[in-house]
Amino acid sequence: MTEIRANTVLPARREAVTLHTADGLALVGELALPESASPVATLVMLHPLPTHGGMMDSHLFRKAAYRLPALADLAVLRFNTRGTQSEAGRSEGVFDDGNAERYDVAAALDLVEYRDLPSPWLVGWSFGTDLALRHGCDPSVAGAVLIAPPLRYSTEQDLATWAGSGKPVVAIVPELDDYLRPAEARHRFAAIPQAKIVGIPGGKHLLVGFTEEVLDIVVETVAPDKAPLPRDWPD
């Protein structure tokens, strides 16, 4: 057995994909699928703020794509929102403070439907959590996992929409977050009765050093029989 380390890439079927938005943009993305099994669910990854370095390769999302198809039989779709650049390339368009990005979220869900991928869950991180809350409560969506949600752009109406949907919402909140800490998160998310708040002791907003804890919570939420994730992989 080999220990799974930060840059370990486990087997998967990975392909570059292009998402097409309703307002005519092409977005750069990647779809990672289990190597041989059918996926049990799909993670649609919504990355942190691109004006502060957020992109589809932000470390938690890159590691999710590296590990979860093999360890949890999950499909992982990650992409650059409009105007965002990573090693995979630059998506067309310009950043719009989370407004026109509603077309980006819709384009990702369109690809999930086109590829007949199962049970899509939105997994937002920071800015991506606002995209999930504002634009992601689609009938096709199973639920949302919100990593370090700042609740910067989301409104009370957005929270009420999720509350009314009854869809599961799990917020992963670092103890030492720069924007929203667990006690305040419990107060703010009280507007969504079914929301579950999971604190990360010692964690900060970027969650460096907490990959295993975060991915365990994601998998426990989406595919509980696959959690906790193994820390080793057969040679």
Secondary structure, DSSP 8 states (H G I E B T S, - for coil): -EE--TT-----EEEEEEEE-TTS-EEEEEEEE-SSS--SEEEEEE-S-GGGT--TTSHHHHHHHHHHHHHH-EEEEEE--TT-EETTEE-SS---TTSTHHHHHHHHHHHHHHTT-SSEEEEEETHHHHHHHHH---TT--EEEEES---SS--HHHHHHHHHH---EEEEEETT-SS--HHHHHHHGGGSTTEEEEEETT--TT-TT-HHHHHHHHHHHH-GGG-S--SEE--
